[in-house]
Amino acid sequence: MSTRSSTDVIEVRSLVRTFQVGNIAVRALRGVDLEIAGGEFVAIMGSSGSGKSTLMNLLGCLDVPTAGSYLLDGQPVEGLSKDQRADIRNRKIGFVFQGFNLLARTTALENVVMPLSYDRSGHVADHQRAATQALMRVGLEERLDHTPSQLSGGQQQRVAIARALVNSPAIILADEPTGNLDSRTSLDIIALFQRLNGEGVTIVLVTHEHDIARYAGRVVELSDGLIVSDRVNEQPLQAKTTNCTKLGVAS
């Protein structure tokens, strides 16, 4: 499904994250090595306590490692200040969360514009146009003025995906993006991810669901803070959307 690039968007070496719980040091990650190339669609799996959430936070520059190195789109991340990490998050990472995380009283368009207002690089000149184009990519051009309460769960998640796309990030990091959706709507969202991946978007999807991971081109499994399996899915399932027109996918 994905078109691998020779350039690694993510390059992690010997990544360690230790948390202090009282007098006890808990090693959530115990030396993780991981490379993800541009254009891949990777599912990161693991049960509760496996370290996948900790790894997601580190890949998303929401946390810093105790030891080890991390290159994001060729840029070293460890050692950056809090503000520098915020800048790199805004420029290079698009986030999609289980709970959508939309602002309730703002329209779909305003929600998608929001990340651009924090971008100090000024690389996107016309915020409204960029946000409109992002919403068109996810099939919501007729819902620009709708607030989250006027949208279904699947539509809200597509607004969140448009928001993740608006900065043209190096990677989209999706944390349990189908966790709040029914099975039919989940397939619509996975079909959208597959279509975007086919257009060259790099996607890392964190999930505990084996059924969802089967749609990714590669599956990485964690257990006790270590990668225990890293395999290419030679024949990923193809999600058949139930809403082809809205998602822009041929039936």
C-alpha positions as CSV (number, residue, x, y, z in Angstrom):
1,M,0.0,0.0,0.0
2,S,2.7,2.5,1.0
3,T,5.5,3.7,-1.3
4,R,8.7,3.5,0.6
5,S,11.2,6.4,0.4
6,S,15.0,6.1,0.8
7,T,14.7,8.8,3.4
8,D,13.8,8.0,7.0
9,V,11.3,10.3,8.5
10,I,11.8,8.7,11.9
11,E,15.2,7.3,13.1
12,V,15.4,6.1,16.7
13,R,18.4,4.6,18.3
14,S,18.7,3.0,21.8
15,L,15.7,5.0,23.1
16,V,15.2,4.7,26.8
17,R,12.5,6.4,28.9
18,T,12.6,5.9,32.7
19,F,10.0,7.3,35.1
20,Q,10.6,7.7,38.8
21,V,7.7,6.3,40.9
22,G,8.5,7.0,44.5
23,N,11.9,5.3,45.1
24,I,11.5,3.0,42.1
25,A,12.8,3.7,38.6
26,V,10.4,2.3,36.1
27,R,11.8,1.7,32.6
28,A,8.9,2.2,30.2
29,L,11.2,1.9,27.2
30,R,14.4,-0.2,27.5
31,G,16.4,0.6,24.3
32,V,14.2,0.9,21.2
33,D,15.6,1.0,17.7
34,L,13.2,2.0,15.0
35,E,13.3,3.5,11.5
36,I,10.2,4.6,9.5
37,A,10.7,5.7,5.9
38,G,8.8,8.4,4.1
39,G,5.6,7.1,2.6
40,E,5.1,4.2,5.0
41,F,1.9,3.2,6.8
42,V,3.0,1.7,10.1
43,A,0.9,0.3,13.0
44,I,2.5,0.3,16.4
45,M,0.9,-2.3,18.7
46,G,1.1,-3.4,22.3
47,S,-1.0,-4.1,25.3
48,S,-1.4,-1.8,28.2
49,G,2.1,-1.3,29.8
50,S,4.0,-2.3,26.7
51,G,5.5,1.1,26.2
52,K,3.6,2.1,23.0
53,S,2.0,5.2,24.6
54,T,5.5,6.3,25.9
55,L,7.0,5.7,22.5
56,M,4.1,7.7,20.9
57,N,4.8,10.6,23.2
58,L,8.5,10.6,22.4
59,L,7.9,10.3,18.6
60,G,5.4,13.2,18.9
61,C,7.9,15.4,20.8
62,L,5.5,15.5,23.7
63,D,8.2,14.1,26.0
64,V,12.0,13.7,26.0
65,P,13.9,10.4,26.3
66,T,16.1,9.5,29.3
67,A,18.7,8.2,26.9
68,G,19.1,7.5,23.2
69,S,18.7,9.5,20.0
70,Y,15.8,10.6,17.8
71,L,15.9,12.1,14.4
72,L,12.6,13.5,13.0
73,D,12.8,14.3,9.3
74,G,16.6,14.5,9.7
75,Q,16.5,16.8,12.7
76,P,17.8,15.8,16.2
77,V,15.1,16.1,18.7
78,E,16.8,15.2,22.0
79,G,18.3,18.2,23.7
80,L,15.7,20.7,22.3
81,S,14.0,23.1,24.6
82,K,10.3,23.0,25.3
83,D,9.7,25.8,22.8
84,Q,11.8,24.2,20.2
85,R,9.9,21.0,20.6
86,A,6.7,22.9,20.2
87,D,7.9,24.4,17.0
88,I,9.0,21.0,15.5
89,R,5.6,19.5,16.5
90,N,3.8,22.3,14.7
91,R,5.9,22.0,11.6
92,K,6.5,18.3,11.2
93,I,3.8,16.3,13.0
94,G,0.1,16.1,12.5
95,F,-1.8,14.5,15.4
96,V,-5.0,12.6,15.3
97,F,-6.4,11.4,18.7
98,Q,-9.1,9.0,19.8
99,G,-11.2,11.8,21.3
100,F,-11.0,14.1,18.3
101,N,-9.9,17.1,20.5
102,L,-11.9,19.6,18.5
103,L,-13.0,23.0,20.0
104,A,-16.7,22.7,20.6
105,R,-17.8,26.2,19.7
106,T,-15.8,26.7,16.6
107,T,-16.5,25.5,13.0
108,A,-14.7,22.8,11.2
109,L,-12.8,25.4,9.2
110,E,-11.8,27.3,12.4
111,N,-10.6,24.0,14.0
112,V,-8.4,23.2,11.0
113,V,-7.0,26.8,10.9
114,M,-6.0,26.6,14.6
115,P,-2.5,24.9,14.2
116,L,-1.5,27.5,11.6
117,S,-2.1,30.3,14.1
118,Y,0.8,28.8,16.2
119,D,3.2,28.4,13.3
120,R,5.9,31.1,13.6
121,S,7.6,30.1,10.4
122,G,5.0,31.7,8.2
123,H,5.4,29.0,5.6
124,V,1.6,28.9,4.9
125,A,0.6,32.3,3.6
126,D,-3.2,31.9,3.3
127,H,-4.5,30.1,6.4
128,Q,-8.2,30.0,5.2
129,R,-7.3,28.5,1.8
130,A,-5.0,25.9,3.3
131,A,-7.6,24.8,5.8
132,T,-10.3,24.7,3.1
133,Q,-8.1,22.5,0.9
134,A,-7.4,20.2,3.9
135,L,-11.1,19.7,4.5
136,M,-11.7,19.1,0.8
137,R,-9.1,16.3,0.9
138,V,-11.1,14.5,3.6
139,G,-14.4,15.1,1.8
140,L,-15.9,17.8,4.1
141,E,-16.1,20.7,1.7
142,E,-19.8,21.0,2.5
143,R,-19.3,21.1,6.2
144,L,-16.9,24.0,6.6
145,D,-19.2,26.0,8.8
146,H,-20.5,23.2,10.9
147,T,-19.5,22.9,14.6
148,P,-18.6,19.5,16.1
149,S,-22.1,19.1,17.6
150,Q,-23.5,19.3,14.1
151,L,-21.2,16.5,12.8
152,S,-21.2,12.8,13.3
153,G,-18.3,11.0,15.1
154,G,-16.8,10.0,11.8
155,Q,-17.0,13.5,10.4
156,Q,-15.4,14.9,13.5
157,Q,-12.5,12.5,13.1
158,R,-12.1,13.6,9.5
159,V,-12.0,17.2,10.7
160,A,-9.2,16.1,13.1
161,I,-7.4,14.5,10.1
162,A,-7.7,17.6,8.1
163,R,-6.3,19.6,11.0
164,A,-3.4,17.1,11.0
165,L,-2.8,17.6,7.3
166,V,-3.0,21.4,7.1
167,N,0.7,22.0,7.9
168,S,1.8,19.4,5.3
169,P,3.7,17.6,8.1
170,A,6.4,15.0,7.6
171,I,4.3,12.5,9.5
172,I,0.8,11.9,10.8
173,L,0.7,10.3,14.3
174,A,-2.7,8.7,14.9
175,D,-3.3,7.5,18.5
176,E,-6.2,5.0,18.6
177,P,-8.1,7.0,15.9
178,T,-10.9,4.5,15.7
179,G,-11.3,3.9,19.4
180,N,-14.5,6.1,19.7
181,L,-16.1,4.9,16.5
182,D,-18.3,2.1,15.5
183,S,-17.0,-0.6,13.2
184,R,-18.5,0.8,10.0
185,T,-17.2,4.3,10.6
186,S,-13.8,2.9,11.7
187,L,-13.5,1.4,8.2
188,D,-14.3,4.8,6.6
189,I,-11.4,6.4,8.6
190,I,-9.0,3.6,7.8
191,A,-10.0,3.9,4.1
192,L,-9.2,7.6,4.3
193,F,-5.8,6.9,5.9
194,Q,-5.0,4.3,3.2
195,R,-6.0,6.8,0.5
196,L,-3.8,9.5,2.0
197,N,-0.9,7.0,2.4
198,G,-1.4,6.2,-1.3
199,E,-0.8,9.9,-2.0
200,G,2.5,9.7,-0.1
201,V,1.5,10.7,3.4
202,T,3.5,9.0,6.1
203,I,1.3,7.5,8.8
204,V,2.1,6.0,12.1
205,L,-1.0,4.5,13.8
206,V,-0.9,3.5,17.4
207,T,-3.5,0.8,18.2
208,H,-4.2,-2.2,20.4
209,E,-6.5,-3.7,17.9
210,H,-5.1,-6.5,15.6
211,D,-8.0,-6.0,13.2
212,I,-7.0,-2.4,12.6
213,A,-3.3,-3.2,12.3
214,R,-4.1,-5.5,9.4
215,Y,-4.7,-2.5,7.2
216,A,-1.2,-1.1,7.7
217,G,1.8,-1.9,5.5
218,R,4.0,-2.7,8.5
219,V,3.3,-3.8,12.0
220,V,5.6,-3.1,15.0
221,E,4.8,-4.7,18.3
222,L,6.1,-3.7,21.7
223,S,6.2,-5.6,25.0
224,D,7.8,-4.6,28.2
225,G,9.5,-1.6,26.6
226,L,11.1,-3.4,23.8
227,I,10.2,-4.1,20.1
228,V,9.5,-7.8,19.9
229,S,8.2,-7.9,16.3
230,D,8.7,-5.7,13.3
231,R,7.2,-7.2,10.1
232,V,6.1,-6.0,6.7
233,N,2.4,-6.8,5.9
234,E,2.8,-8.1,2.4
235,Q,-1.0,-8.0,1.8
236,P,-2.6,-5.4,4.0
237,L,-6.4,-5.5,4.0
238,Q,-8.0,-2.8,1.9
239,A,-10.7,-0.9,3.8
240,K,-13.9,-0.6,1.8
241,T,-15.5,2.7,2.8
242,T,-19.3,2.9,3.2
243,N,-19.2,6.6,2.1
244,C,-17.3,6.6,-1.1
245,T,-18.4,9.9,-2.4
246,K,-17.6,11.8,0.8
247,L,-14.2,10.2,1.1
248,G,-13.3,10.8,-2.5
249,V,-12.7,7.1,-3.1
250,A,-13.8,5.2,-6.2
251,S,-16.4,2.6,-5.4
